[in-house]
Amino acid sequence: MKTKSLVFLLVIAIFVSACVPAVASPEPISTTVEETSPIPTQTQEPSQPEIPVVPSVWKTIRDPRYGFGLAVPCWWLVSPIPAEGVGGVMIIKNYDEAYFNANSKKGFWEWPNGTLKLDIVIMEGVDPAKSETDAYVQFIDPTTTGLVSAETQQISSRTVTVVTLSNLVNTNDPHTKLFIFRLAPDKLLIVAPTPQNIIDAPDFQAVLQSIVLTADEQVILPTITPAPALINASCVQ
């Protein structure tokens, strides 16, 4: 019941938002030679300039409860999943409330340009025998949310299910896309981007490509330069 309520609140929130190298030391060269042998002349190779190490503007986020990880720009703000309970939501965003309130004319009905939020939802207790689509649909309210389509996409090395949903309460609302990963036989990891027009943005695609589902997998930091920071947040690793 908690999971169903969590998914219901997530769907409502989405529709509301939619409206608006270390180098090894070389082995020592032996200079021992036979007395009758001439000492070879060694050619001095020109020294190479040292390349400064530039810290990455991306950082790794790892959830201790479920083991999944991902990369985000280091100034993005992260609200972790609670340490207890059934399932939960990790909220990741590139703005704070002060920025949002100062730059939004109509609140959540009209998102400021460049702002984005990702809700990463963990659903527990799903039927392992069901597909990702069917397992997700069993938790949504069919009177408020309709399934428009479901397709699989290759994201990095994983096959991810992308579902498109419609708002049956306000049929004028645009459709919503969610990205569903099978975290475990009985668990789903769902990425819900807001607003929906960020799906094709390089930052969102880089975050999506970086997702790993177990604690044993290493998060590969993206090499692209993310969009400039909107807020004065810390990049201390």
DRENDO-1510 file (C-alpha; in Angstrom, 1 decimal, always signed):
<recs>
REC; n; res; u; v; w
REC; 1; MET; +0.0; +0.0; +0.0 .
REC; 2; LYS; +2.9; +2.4; +0.8 .
REC; 3; THR; +4.4; +1.7; -2.6 .
REC; 4; LYS; +1.1; +2.3; -4.4 .
REC; 5; SER; +0.7; +5.6; -2.5 .
REC; 6; LEU; +4.2; +6.6; -3.4 .
REC; 7; VAL; +3.6; +5.9; -7.1 .
REC; 8; PHE; +0.3; +7.7; -7.1 .
REC; 9; LEU; +1.9; +10.8; -5.6 .
REC; 10; LEU; +4.7; +10.6; -8.1 .
REC; 11; VAL; +2.4; +10.4; -11.0 .
REC; 12; ILE; +0.3; +13.4; -9.7 .
REC; 13; ALA; +3.5; +15.4; -9.2 .
REC; 14; ILE; +4.7; +14.6; -12.7 .
REC; 15; PHE; +1.5; +15.7; -14.4 .
REC; 16; VAL; +1.4; +18.9; -12.3 .
REC; 17; SER; +5.0; +19.7; -13.3 .
REC; 18; ALA; +4.3; +18.8; -17.0 .
REC; 19; CYS; +2.0; +21.6; -17.3 .
REC; 20; VAL; +4.4; +24.1; -16.9 .
REC; 21; PRO; +46.1; +7.4; -14.4 .
REC; 22; ALA; +49.0; +6.7; -12.0 .
REC; 23; VAL; +52.2; +6.0; -14.1 .
REC; 24; ALA; +54.3; +3.1; -12.9 .
REC; 25; SER; +58.0; +3.8; -12.2 .
REC; 26; PRO; +60.3; +2.4; -14.9 .
REC; 27; GLU; +62.4; -0.6; -14.1 .
REC; 28; PRO; +66.1; +0.3; -13.4 .
REC; 29; ILE; +68.3; -0.2; -16.4 .
REC; 30; SER; +71.3; -2.5; -15.8 .
REC; 31; THR; +74.7; -0.9; -16.5 .
REC; 32; THR; +76.7; -4.1; -15.8 .
REC; 33; VAL; +78.7; -5.0; -19.0 .
REC; 34; GLU; +81.6; -7.2; -19.9 .
REC; 35; GLU; +85.0; -5.5; -19.5 .
REC; 36; THR; +85.7; -6.1; -23.3 .
REC; 37; SER; +82.4; -4.5; -24.3 .
REC; 38; PRO; +82.1; -0.8; -24.9 .
REC; 39; ILE; +79.7; +1.1; -22.7 .
REC; 40; PRO; +76.7; +1.9; -24.8 .
REC; 41; THR; +75.7; +5.5; -25.2 .
REC; 42; GLN; +72.2; +6.2; -24.0 .
REC; 43; THR; +70.1; +8.7; -25.9 .
REC; 44; GLN; +68.5; +11.2; -23.5 .
REC; 45; GLU; +64.8; +11.5; -24.4 .
REC; 46; PRO; +63.3; +14.9; -24.1 .
REC; 47; SER; +61.3; +15.3; -20.9 .
REC; 48; GLN; +57.6; +15.6; -21.3 .
REC; 49; PRO; +55.7; +18.4; -19.6 .
REC; 50; GLU; +53.5; +17.3; -16.8 .
REC; 51; ILE; +49.8; +17.4; -17.5 .
REC; 52; PRO; +47.8; +18.9; -14.6 .
REC; 53; VAL; +45.0; +16.8; -13.2 .
REC; 54; VAL; +41.7; +18.6; -13.7 .
REC; 55; PRO; +39.0; +17.6; -11.1 .
REC; 56; SER; +35.8; +16.3; -12.7 .
REC; 57; VAL; +32.8; +18.5; -12.6 .
REC; 58; TRP; +30.8; +15.3; -12.2 .
REC; 59; LYS; +30.4; +13.4; -8.9 .
REC; 60; THR; +29.2; +9.9; -8.1 .
REC; 61; ILE; +26.0; +9.4; -6.1 .
REC; 62; ARG; +25.5; +6.0; -4.4 .
REC; 63; ASP; +22.5; +4.8; -2.5 .
REC; 64; PRO; +23.5; +2.7; +0.5 .
REC; 65; ARG; +20.2; +0.9; +0.8 .
REC; 66; TYR; +19.7; -0.4; -2.7 .
REC; 67; GLY; +23.3; -0.1; -4.1 .
REC; 68; PHE; +22.5; +1.8; -7.3 .
REC; 69; GLY; +24.7; +4.7; -8.4 .
REC; 70; LEU; +24.8; +7.4; -10.9 .
REC; 71; ALA; +26.8; +10.6; -11.9 .
REC; 72; VAL; +25.5; +14.1; -11.6 .
REC; 73; PRO; +27.1; +17.5; -12.0 .
REC; 74; CYS; +28.8; +18.3; -8.7 .
REC; 75; TRP; +26.7; +21.4; -8.0 .
REC; 76; TRP; +23.4; +19.6; -8.3 .
REC; 77; LEU; +21.4; +19.0; -5.1 .
REC; 78; VAL; +20.5; +15.5; -3.9 .
REC; 79; SER; +17.9; +14.4; -1.4 .
REC; 80; PRO; +18.7; +10.7; -0.6 .
REC; 81; ILE; +16.2; +7.9; -0.1 .
REC; 82; PRO; +15.3; +7.6; +3.6 .
REC; 83; ALA; +17.3; +4.9; +5.5 .
REC; 84; GLU; +14.1; +3.1; +6.4 .
REC; 85; GLY; +10.8; +2.2; +4.9 .
REC; 86; VAL; +9.6; +0.4; +1.8 .
REC; 87; GLY; +10.9; +1.9; -1.3 .
REC; 88; GLY; +11.4; +5.6; -1.6 .
REC; 89; VAL; +12.4; +8.5; -3.8 .
REC; 90; MET; +15.8; +10.2; -4.4 .
REC; 91; ILE; +15.3; +13.7; -5.6 .
REC; 92; ILE; +18.0; +15.3; -7.7 .
REC; 93; LYS; +17.7; +18.9; -9.0 .
REC; 94; ASN; +19.9; +21.6; -10.4 .
REC; 95; TYR; +18.3; +24.5; -8.5 .
REC; 96; ASP; +17.2; +25.4; -5.0 .
REC; 97; GLU; +13.9; +26.8; -3.8 .
REC; 98; ALA; +15.2; +30.3; -3.7 .
REC; 99; TYR; +16.2; +30.2; -7.4 .
REC; 100; PHE; +13.0; +28.5; -8.4 .
REC; 101; ASN; +10.8; +31.0; -6.6 .
REC; 102; ALA; +12.8; +34.0; -8.0 .
REC; 103; ASN; +12.6; +32.8; -11.6 .
REC; 104; SER; +9.2; +31.2; -12.0 .
REC; 105; LYS; +6.3; +33.3; -12.9 .
REC; 106; LYS; +3.6; +30.6; -12.2 .
REC; 107; GLY; +5.3; +28.3; -9.8 .
REC; 108; PHE; +5.2; +24.6; -10.8 .
REC; 109; TRP; +2.9; +25.5; -13.7 .
REC; 110; GLU; +5.8; +27.2; -15.5 .
REC; 111; TRP; +9.3; +26.0; -14.8 .
REC; 112; PRO; +12.2; +28.5; -15.2 .
REC; 113; ASN; +14.4; +27.9; -18.2 .
REC; 114; GLY; +17.2; +25.5; -17.5 .
REC; 115; THR; +15.8; +24.0; -14.3 .
REC; 116; LEU; +15.3; +20.3; -14.0 .
REC; 117; LYS; +14.5; +17.7; -11.5 .
REC; 118; LEU; +14.8; +13.9; -11.4 .
REC; 119; ASP; +12.7; +11.7; -9.2 .
REC; 120; ILE; +14.4; +8.3; -8.9 .
REC; 121; VAL; +11.7; +6.0; -7.4 .
REC; 122; ILE; +12.3; +2.5; -6.0 .
REC; 123; MET; +9.3; +0.2; -6.1 .
REC; 124; GLU; +9.4; -2.9; -4.0 .
REC; 125; GLY; +7.2; -6.0; -4.0 .
REC; 126; VAL; +6.6; -6.2; -7.7 .
REC; 127; ASP; +5.8; -9.5; -9.3 .
REC; 128; PRO; +9.1; -11.0; -10.6 .
REC; 129; ALA; +7.2; -12.9; -13.3 .
REC; 130; LYS; +5.7; -9.7; -14.8 .
REC; 131; SER; +7.5; -7.5; -17.3 .
REC; 132; GLU; +8.6; -4.1; -16.2 .
REC; 133; THR; +5.6; -2.5; -17.9 .
REC; 134; ASP; +3.1; -4.9; -16.3 .
REC; 135; ALA; +4.8; -4.7; -12.9 .
REC; 136; TYR; +4.6; -0.9; -12.9 .
REC; 137; VAL; +1.0; -0.7; -14.2 .
REC; 138; GLN; -0.3; -2.8; -11.4 .
REC; 139; PHE; +0.6; +0.0; -9.0 .
REC; 140; ILE; -1.0; +2.9; -10.8 .
REC; 141; ASP; -4.6; +4.1; -10.5 .
REC; 142; PRO; -6.3; +3.2; -13.8 .
REC; 143; THR; -9.0; +5.9; -13.2 .
REC; 144; THR; -6.4; +8.7; -13.2 .
REC; 145; THR; -3.5; +7.4; -15.3 .
REC; 146; GLY; -3.5; +5.6; -18.6 .
REC; 147; LEU; -0.8; +3.6; -20.4 .
REC; 148; VAL; -0.3; +5.0; -23.9 .
REC; 149; SER; +2.7; +3.0; -25.0 .
REC; 150; ALA; +5.7; +1.0; -23.8 .
REC; 151; GLU; +8.9; +0.3; -25.6 .
REC; 152; THR; +12.4; -0.8; -24.8 .
REC; 153; GLN; +15.5; +1.3; -25.4 .
REC; 154; GLN; +19.2; +0.4; -25.1 .
REC; 155; ILE; +20.7; +2.8; -22.6 .
REC; 156; SER; +24.5; +2.2; -22.1 .
REC; 157; SER; +24.7; -1.6; -21.7 .
REC; 158; ARG; +21.1; -2.0; -20.4 .
REC; 159; THR; +17.7; -2.5; -21.9 .
REC; 160; VAL; +15.4; +0.0; -20.3 .
REC; 161; THR; +11.6; +0.2; -20.6 .
REC; 162; VAL; +10.2; +3.6; -21.5 .
REC; 163; VAL; +6.5; +4.0; -20.7 .
REC; 164; THR; +4.3; +6.8; -21.9 .
REC; 165; LEU; +1.4; +7.8; -19.7 .
REC; 166; SER; -1.6; +10.0; -20.1 .
REC; 167; ASN; -3.5; +12.0; -17.6 .
REC; 168; LEU; -7.1; +10.8; -17.5 .
REC; 169; VAL; -8.2; +13.6; -15.2 .
REC; 170; ASN; -7.0; +16.4; -17.4 .
REC; 171; THR; -6.8; +15.1; -20.9 .
REC; 172; ASN; -5.3; +18.3; -22.1 .
REC; 173; ASP; -2.1; +17.6; -20.3 .
REC; 174; PRO; +0.8; +16.4; -22.4 .
REC; 175; HIS; +1.9; +12.7; -22.1 .
REC; 176; THR; +4.6; +11.8; -19.6 .
REC; 177; LYS; +7.6; +9.4; -20.1 .
REC; 178; LEU; +9.2; +7.3; -17.4 .
REC; 179; PHE; +12.3; +5.2; -17.6 .
REC; 180; ILE; +12.1; +1.9; -15.9 .
REC; 181; PHE; +15.1; -0.3; -14.8 .
REC; 182; ARG; +14.8; -3.8; -13.3 .
REC; 183; LEU; +16.8; -3.2; -10.1 .
REC; 184; ALA; +16.1; -6.8; -8.8 .
REC; 185; PRO; +13.5; -9.5; -9.6 .
REC; 186; ASP; +11.0; -7.8; -7.2 .
REC; 187; LYS; +12.2; -4.2; -7.5 .
REC; 188; LEU; +12.0; -1.5; -10.1 .
REC; 189; LEU; +14.0; +1.7; -10.4 .
REC; 190; ILE; +12.1; +4.4; -12.1 .
REC; 191; VAL; +13.5; +7.7; -13.4 .
REC; 192; ALA; +10.9; +10.5; -13.8 .
REC; 193; PRO; +12.3; +13.7; -15.4 .
REC; 194; THR; +10.6; +17.0; -14.8 .
REC; 195; PRO; +9.9; +19.0; -16.9 .
REC; 196; GLN; +9.5; +16.5; -19.7 .
REC; 197; ASN; +11.3; +18.7; -22.3 .
REC; 198; ILE; +14.7; +17.9; -20.6 .
REC; 199; ILE; +14.6; +14.3; -21.9 .
REC; 200; ASP; +16.7; +15.1; -24.9 .
REC; 201; ALA; +19.0; +17.5; -23.0 .
REC; 202; PRO; +22.7; +16.3; -22.9 .
REC; 203; ASP; +22.8; +16.6; -19.1 .
REC; 204; PHE; +19.8; +14.3; -18.6 .
REC; 205; GLN; +21.1; +11.8; -21.2 .
REC; 206; ALA; +24.5; +11.7; -19.5 .
REC; 207; VAL; +22.9; +11.0; -16.1 .
REC; 208; LEU; +20.7; +8.3; -17.6 .
REC; 209; GLN; +23.7; +6.6; -19.3 .
REC; 210; SER; +25.7; +6.7; -16.0 .
REC; 211; ILE; +23.2; +4.6; -14.0 .
REC; 212; VAL; +24.5; +1.4; -12.5 .
REC; 213; LEU; +22.2; -1.0; -10.5 .
REC; 214; THR; +24.6; -2.8; -8.1 .
REC; 215; ALA; +27.2; -1.8; -5.6 .
REC; 216; ASP; +29.8; -3.8; -7.5 .
REC; 217; GLU; +29.5; -1.7; -10.6 .
REC; 218; GLN; +31.6; +1.4; -11.1 .
REC; 219; VAL; +29.9; +4.6; -12.1 .
REC; 220; ILE; +31.7; +6.0; -15.2 .
REC; 221; LEU; +31.8; +9.8; -15.0 .
REC; 222; PRO; +30.6; +11.5; -18.2 .
REC; 223; THR; +33.1; +13.4; -20.3 .
REC; 224; ILE; +30.8; +16.1; -21.5 .
REC; 225; THR; +30.7; +19.5; -20.0 .
REC; 226; PRO; +27.3; +20.1; -18.2 .
REC; 227; ALA; +25.3; +23.2; -18.5 .
REC; 228; PRO; +26.5; +26.1; -16.3 .
REC; 229; ALA; +25.4; +26.1; -12.7 .
REC; 230; LEU; +22.3; +28.0; -11.9 .
REC; 231; ILE; +23.1; +28.3; -8.2 .
REC; 232; ASN; +26.2; +28.8; -6.0 .
REC; 233; ALA; +26.4; +25.2; -4.8 .
REC; 234; SER; +29.6; +23.4; -3.6 .
REC; 235; CYS; +31.6; +21.1; -5.8 .
REC; 236; VAL; +33.7; +19.7; -2.9 .
REC; 237; GLN; +34.1; +16.0; -3.5 .
</recs>
